[in-house]
Amino acid sequence: MFKRKRLFALLMALAMMLTLLSGCGGKDSGKKNDEEFDDWPVTIKVWVCNTGNGYEYLQSTASAFNAQQDKYIIDLSYAGSYQDVLLKMRTSTEGSRPDIFHADTESMYAILEQSDIYVPIQQYVDADNYDMSTMMDNLEVTYTQNGEWQCMPLGNTVTGFFYNADALAKCGIDPRTDLNSYEDILAACRKLKANGYSTPFYLHTSSAFYTFPMTAQGIQYVDNNNGKDGTPTRTLIGDVGSAANQATVSFFNTIMTMADEGLMMPFGTTVSDARAAFTNGEMVFFTEFISSFNTINTAVGGAFEMGFHESPTIEAGTTNHGQCTGGGSLFLANNGDKIKEQGAWEFMKFLMQDEHTAGFAEASGYLPTTTTGYETAQYQNFVSTTFPTAKYSLEAQQATDETCYNAWLPMFSDFHALCREFYTKAYNRSASAEDLTQSFAKAFNEVIELYLMSTGK
């Protein structure tokens, strides 16, 4: 069985390598540095995973970069989902890769494990004395390792929930003081239900709506410093009495109670159906990523005042230490070509100019990656006229302490599927919250063990 798996993996890798070689056309610099190089312009291939308005904005930014200088031509294209790009990069070889590739936060952990496929941007930051201090604090926590930047943040998103401010006001619920944990939200849902709102709460299926509140509460849920000091070897969730254990029990109990009392939509409800329920006023709390603001705001269409609350903690009365982040980042691919690396770095810097961080945020729905982008007149006008509660998420990001980051899990896709499975079990009350937590921890440890075995770690 293992031999067949190795053979299949080898064949897949060879096929992917041939695909990359055939698809990475354009002029090859043929040199490792810029000494006496005069074969300009050089084509810089950029793979992104954005679609819609965000992709269109990136295309227009690439065109603007091409128009302002004559050394590099940015060839930016959609490369598929984050998982598609991760697979292509993990099976790629030096010289066959694009010059920049896009990864979400979860894919990043697997990329860091295979460090030969990328070049950390820190060496270019140092060479240019480039100022990264304006990046949001939670981005720095997430995208640095041992104090060194690994990649350039592009999108900037947090989890949390959109809410119907009119409904909350009718029931005397203050979104800034009464909704800072899942246990608080449960109490608010009971009040809303008593006032005629049939199913006030919707839980997104992503694992982030469990892990981000955990980290907001300052909880690590795997060993090795939440995976940042080395590949995790075990989860802490099963350690009875630990913070990770108690918060997980509370999380499952909250889901069970909401399901029992008819306070939440059935788990697995599609996002489109949940959005419709939110729009028609049936549902009051719509857990989502803040990057969905443009879509949801358009769907609401001014029918009621809508706000967004950044990720709560799980347990009531606990301190919120900050916000995990997602939204994707750009990596410099390792092709052994310093001329192309320099061109890729120049384009990254161009994307990080204030007007572009603000413009991309407004177009895509993400938050700006930098404080200076957020402070532009362009984005401030967007906040004041369209998205006033965005300021709370930016403040929470800037207040994020250095210990607040999602666990670095190279086996993330399996963990994500596991979370969905146990959300469903909690909704169906298949066991007590305590027993479910132990089962979850056992399954999570098996996922970690299989990953360690498969990689020989």
MOCORSUL-V808389 format. One record per pair of residues at least 4 apart in sequence whose C-alpha atoms are under 7 Angstrom apart, sorted by the first residue. I is the first residue (numbers start at 0). J is the second residue. Records with the same first field share a line. If there is no record, write none. Layout:
I: J ; J
This chain:
0: 4
1: 5
2: 6
3: 7
4: 8
5: 9
6: 10
7: 11
8: 12
9: 13
10: 14
11: 15
12: 16 ; 90
13: 17
14: 18
15: 19 ; 87 ; 90
16: 20 ; 90 ; 91 ; 92
17: 21
18: 22
19: 23 ; 95 ; 96
20: 95
23: 95 ; 96 ; 97
25: 42
26: 41 ; 42
28: 41
30: 336
31: 335 ; 336 ; 337 ; 338
32: 337 ; 338
33: 338
39: 70
40: 69 ; 70 ; 71 ; 72
41: 70 ; 71 ; 72
42: 71 ; 72 ; 73 ; 74
43: 71 ; 72 ; 73 ; 74 ; 98 ; 339 ; 342 ; 343
44: 73 ; 74 ; 75 ; 97 ; 98 ; 99
45: 74 ; 75 ; 76 ; 97 ; 98 ; 99 ; 100
46: 75 ; 76 ; 77 ; 78 ; 97 ; 99 ; 100 ; 101
47: 76 ; 77 ; 78 ; 100 ; 101
48: 77 ; 78 ; 79 ; 80 ; 81 ; 101
49: 53 ; 54 ; 77
50: 54
51: 55
52: 56 ; 362 ; 363
53: 57 ; 359 ; 362 ; 363
54: 58
55: 59
56: 60 ; 359 ; 362
57: 61
58: 62 ; 75
59: 63
60: 64
61: 65 ; 73 ; 75
62: 66
63: 67
64: 68
65: 69 ; 71 ; 72 ; 73
71: 342
78: 84
79: 83 ; 84
80: 84
81: 85 ; 102 ; 103
82: 86
83: 87
84: 88
85: 89 ; 106
86: 90
87: 91
91: 95 ; 96
92: 96
93: 333 ; 334 ; 335
94: 334 ; 335
96: 332 ; 334
97: 332
98: 331 ; 332 ; 339 ; 340 ; 343
99: 329 ; 330 ; 331 ; 332 ; 343
100: 329 ; 330 ; 331 ; 332
101: 327 ; 328 ; 329 ; 330
102: 106 ; 107 ; 327 ; 328 ; 329
103: 107 ; 325 ; 326 ; 327 ; 328
104: 325 ; 326 ; 327
105: 411
106: 110
107: 111
108: 112 ; 407 ; 408 ; 409
109: 113 ; 409
110: 114
115: 333
116: 332 ; 333
117: 330 ; 331 ; 332 ; 333
118: 331 ; 332 ; 333
119: 148 ; 149 ; 150 ; 331
120: 124 ; 148 ; 149 ; 150 ; 331
121: 125 ; 147 ; 148 ; 149
122: 126
123: 127
124: 128 ; 129
125: 129
133: 369 ; 370 ; 371
134: 138 ; 139 ; 368 ; 369 ; 370
135: 139 ; 368 ; 369 ; 370 ; 396 ; 397
136: 140 ; 396 ; 397 ; 399
137: 141 ; 322 ; 323 ; 324 ; 396 ; 397 ; 399
138: 142 ; 324
139: 143
140: 401 ; 404
141: 404
142: 148 ; 149 ; 150
143: 147 ; 148 ; 149
144: 148 ; 149
150: 328 ; 329 ; 330
151: 328 ; 329 ; 330
152: 327 ; 328 ; 329 ; 368
153: 326 ; 327 ; 328 ; 329 ; 368
154: 326 ; 327 ; 328 ; 365 ; 368
155: 324 ; 325 ; 326 ; 365 ; 366 ; 367 ; 368
156: 288 ; 289 ; 290 ; 324 ; 325 ; 326 ; 365 ; 366
157: 288 ; 289 ; 309 ; 322 ; 323 ; 324 ; 325
158: 208 ; 287 ; 288 ; 289 ; 309 ; 310
159: 286 ; 287 ; 288 ; 308 ; 309 ; 310 ; 311
160: 284 ; 285 ; 286 ; 287 ; 307 ; 308 ; 309
161: 284 ; 285 ; 286 ; 287 ; 305 ; 306 ; 307 ; 308
162: 283 ; 284 ; 285 ; 305 ; 306 ; 307
163: 167 ; 283 ; 303 ; 304 ; 305 ; 306
164: 168 ; 304 ; 305 ; 306
165: 169 ; 303 ; 304
166: 170
167: 171 ; 172 ; 173
168: 172
170: 190 ; 191
172: 177
173: 177
174: 178
177: 183
178: 183 ; 184
179: 183 ; 311 ; 312
180: 184 ; 311 ; 312 ; 313 ; 314 ; 315
181: 185 ; 311 ; 312 ; 313 ; 314
182: 186 ; 253 ; 313 ; 314 ; 315
183: 187 ; 315
184: 188
185: 189 ; 253 ; 257
186: 190
187: 191
188: 192 ; 199 ; 262
189: 193
190: 194
191: 195 ; 196 ; 199
192: 196 ; 197 ; 199 ; 262
196: 281 ; 282
197: 281
198: 261 ; 262 ; 263 ; 264 ; 281 ; 282
199: 262 ; 263 ; 281 ; 282 ; 283 ; 284
200: 262 ; 263 ; 264 ; 282 ; 283 ; 284 ; 285
201: 263 ; 264 ; 273 ; 284 ; 285 ; 286
202: 266 ; 286
203: 208 ; 286 ; 287
204: 267 ; 419
206: 210 ; 415 ; 418 ; 419
207: 211
208: 212
209: 213
210: 214 ; 405
211: 215 ; 310 ; 323 ; 405
212: 216 ; 310 ; 311 ; 312 ; 313
213: 217 ; 218 ; 312 ; 313
214: 218 ; 219 ; 403 ; 404 ; 405
215: 311 ; 312 ; 319 ; 320 ; 321 ; 322 ; 403
216: 312 ; 317 ; 318 ; 319 ; 320
217: 320 ; 403
218: 242 ; 243
219: 225 ; 243
220: 225 ; 234 ; 235 ; 236 ; 243
221: 225 ; 226 ; 231 ; 233 ; 234 ; 235 ; 406
222: 226 ; 231 ; 232 ; 233 ; 234 ; 235
223: 227 ; 228 ; 229 ; 231
224: 228
225: 406 ; 407
226: 230 ; 231 ; 406 ; 407 ; 408
227: 407
232: 447
233: 444 ; 447
234: 440 ; 443 ; 444
235: 243
236: 243 ; 244 ; 440
237: 244 ; 436 ; 437 ; 440
238: 244
239: 244
240: 244 ; 245
241: 245
242: 246
243: 247
244: 248
245: 249
246: 250 ; 313 ; 314
247: 251 ; 436
248: 252 ; 432 ; 433 ; 436
249: 253 ; 314
250: 254 ; 313
251: 255 ; 425 ; 432
252: 256 ; 432
253: 257
254: 258 ; 425 ; 426
255: 259 ; 425 ; 426 ; 428
256: 260
257: 261 ; 262 ; 263
258: 262 ; 263 ; 426
264: 268
266: 423 ; 426
268: 272 ; 273
269: 273
270: 274
271: 275
272: 276
273: 277
274: 278
275: 279
276: 280 ; 281 ; 282
277: 281 ; 282 ; 283 ; 285
278: 298 ; 299
289: 365
290: 364 ; 365
291: 295 ; 364
292: 296 ; 364
293: 297 ; 364
294: 298
295: 299
296: 300
306: 388
307: 388 ; 389
309: 392
310: 322
312: 317 ; 319
320: 399 ; 400 ; 403
321: 395 ; 396 ; 398 ; 399 ; 400 ; 403
322: 395 ; 396 ; 399 ; 403
323: 403 ; 404 ; 405
331: 340 ; 343
336: 340
337: 341
338: 342
339: 343
340: 344
341: 345
342: 346
343: 347
344: 348
345: 349
346: 350
347: 351
348: 352
350: 355 ; 356
351: 355 ; 356
352: 356
353: 357 ; 371 ; 372
354: 358 ; 372
355: 359
356: 360 ; 367 ; 368 ; 372
357: 361 ; 367 ; 372 ; 373 ; 378
358: 362
359: 363
360: 364 ; 365 ; 366 ; 367
367: 372 ; 373
369: 373
370: 374
371: 375
373: 378 ; 379
374: 378 ; 379
375: 379
376: 380
377: 381
378: 382
379: 383
380: 384
381: 385 ; 386
382: 386 ; 387 ; 389
383: 387
389: 393
390: 394
391: 395
392: 396
393: 397
394: 398
395: 399
399: 403
410: 414 ; 447 ; 450
411: 415
412: 416
413: 417 ; 446
414: 418 ; 443
415: 419
416: 420
417: 421
418: 422
419: 423
420: 424
421: 425 ; 439
422: 426
423: 427
424: 428 ; 429
425: 429
430: 434 ; 435
431: 435
432: 436
433: 437
434: 438
435: 439
436: 440
437: 441
438: 442
439: 443
440: 444
441: 445
442: 446
443: 447
444: 448
445: 449
446: 450
447: 451
448: 452
449: 453
450: 454
451: 455 ; 456
452: 456
